């Protein structure tokens, strides 16, 4: 019982900190979701790709549970599917220059991504070292931080590569 209460309080604290960070970023005008028409269309396409990726991932997850048997708990399976959908959405937006709005400051947003990725990967490594990520051959929800940190790192890498390629094109 104490273990579950700890998990509940941990999740609640994580959500509270996340909401606080987002509210602070909106108040400081770091996050200003003002997109032009081209960006809105591109984001719609990216959302569609992300949504279909989520649907396919959920179907594959369900099928593997039937064929292979239980290989991960429900929360881990859901987080895997959600992070795949998020990654497809974000990468598509970045490639179509629709990830950040016209008024957002890329330096602040990417710095936040670096910090959040490092934090999540750090927590994930702690879970890995503690041997809690896989129990009795089943991937547990404790892989969540690794998955989220990894996806944020992928998004950051795609953004950095895309930014450097755009800069190279501008100088030529």
C-alpha atoms as one frame of an Amber mdcrd trajectory, in Angstrom:
protein
   0.000   0.000   0.000   2.804   2.442   0.890   4.454   1.681  -2.450   1.305
   2.636  -4.366   0.830   5.813  -2.338   4.411   6.755  -3.151   3.736   6.203
  -6.858   0.555   8.265  -6.711   2.293  11.133  -4.926   5.228  10.915  -7.345
   2.938  11.121 -10.367   0.978  13.986  -8.815   4.196  15.884  -8.073   5.418
  15.301 -11.630   2.184  16.594 -13.123   2.184  19.615 -10.796   5.759  20.522
 -11.754   4.937  20.050 -15.438   1.912  22.316 -15.242   3.916  24.902 -13.304
   6.662  24.897 -15.953   4.163  25.273 -18.822   2.256  28.075 -17.065   5.541
  29.880 -16.322   6.675  29.555 -19.947   3.371  30.947 -21.216   3.524  33.878
 -18.791   7.094  34.726 -19.810   6.030  34.521 -23.466   8.550  31.762 -24.179
   5.711  29.572 -25.418   3.496  31.591 -27.704   1.443  29.307 -29.913   0.847
  31.736 -32.753   1.199  29.810 -35.989   0.657  31.085 -39.515  -1.674  29.306
 -41.951   1.089  27.250 -43.536   2.244  26.057 -40.114  -1.315  25.220 -39.058
  -1.778  23.056 -42.160   1.573  21.349 -41.591   0.704  20.734 -37.934  -2.608
  19.209 -39.010  -0.786  16.787 -41.305   1.713  16.013 -38.531  -1.124  15.418
 -36.081  -2.726  13.006 -38.540   0.555  11.089 -38.966   1.075  10.994 -35.204
  -2.499   9.824 -34.602  -2.251   7.017 -37.158   1.120   6.015 -35.720  -0.514
   5.824 -32.287  -3.356   3.688 -33.655  -0.996   1.303 -35.468   1.282   1.072
 -32.432  -1.675   0.235 -30.178  -2.815  -2.466 -32.610   0.705  -3.918 -32.795
   0.986  -3.804 -28.999  -2.325  -5.634 -28.645  -1.362  -8.191 -31.290   1.977
  -8.901 -29.634   0.203  -9.444 -26.312  -1.955 -12.081 -28.019   0.795 -13.757
 -30.060   3.838 -13.503 -27.777   2.130 -13.200 -24.438   2.632 -10.569 -21.805
   5.947  -8.844 -22.472   5.208  -5.511 -20.781   2.708  -4.099 -18.344  -0.168
  -1.967 -19.606   1.378   1.370 -18.621   4.657   0.580 -20.375   2.776  -0.495
 -23.511   0.685   2.676 -23.516   3.741   4.895 -23.009   5.582   3.144 -25.850
   2.640   3.794 -28.179   2.205   7.405 -27.035   5.911   8.234 -27.386   5.952
   6.785 -30.903   2.986   8.964 -31.877   4.578  12.021 -30.239   7.868  11.406
 -32.022   6.185  11.156 -35.426   4.184  14.334 -34.759   7.222  16.313 -33.572
   9.593  15.138 -36.315   6.998  15.860 -39.013   6.427  19.348 -37.570  10.159
  20.035 -37.434  10.719  18.910 -41.014   7.833  21.120 -42.186   9.063  24.102
 -40.110   5.934  24.059 -37.971   7.244  22.894 -34.592   7.825  26.297 -33.029
   5.537  29.236 -33.596   6.732  32.444 -35.170   7.075  34.172 -31.777   8.685
  31.348 -29.810  12.350  31.557 -28.942  14.054  28.335 -30.090  16.959  28.729
 -27.656  14.677  28.660 -24.606  12.520  25.819 -25.845  15.488  23.669 -26.856
  17.246  24.410 -23.546  14.118  23.198 -21.769  14.174  20.055 -23.935  17.819
  19.424 -23.030  17.029  19.770 -19.325  13.904  17.598 -19.468  15.642  14.958
 -21.566  18.621  14.836 -19.209  16.318  14.674 -16.169  14.202  11.860 -17.613
  17.202   9.897 -18.869  18.873  10.318 -15.477  15.813   8.951 -13.694  15.655
   6.140 -16.243  19.279   5.182 -15.627  18.595   5.129 -11.884  15.674   2.761
 -12.533  17.847   0.608 -14.805  20.617   0.368 -12.241  18.084  -0.522  -9.571
  16.849  -3.405 -11.718  13.265  -2.159 -11.685  12.734  -1.707 -15.432  12.262
  -5.415 -16.129  10.694  -7.687 -13.526  10.159 -11.405 -14.167  10.854 -10.865
 -17.867   8.181  -8.151 -18.185   8.951  -4.545 -19.057   7.472  -2.360 -16.301
   6.156   1.189 -16.220   9.516   2.242 -14.803  10.769   2.413 -18.391   8.639
   5.534 -18.838  11.422   7.998 -18.022  13.801   6.284 -20.441  11.197   6.368
 -23.204  10.238  10.013 -22.670  13.869  11.103 -22.330  14.824   9.158 -25.442
  12.015  10.664 -27.516  12.922  14.159 -26.326  16.540  13.462 -27.304  15.430
  12.312 -30.768  13.286  15.435 -31.197  16.205  17.593 -30.078  18.589  15.850
 -32.494  16.184  16.204 -35.442  15.667  19.871 -34.596  19.434  20.494 -34.352
  20.170  18.728 -37.652  17.289  20.497 -39.416  18.390  23.853 -37.977  21.987
  23.363 -39.124  20.857  22.286 -42.623  18.590  25.345 -42.897  21.444  27.581
 -41.801  23.756  26.016 -44.374  21.167  26.650 -47.117  20.807  30.284 -46.031
  24.562  30.907 -46.222  24.760  29.427 -49.747
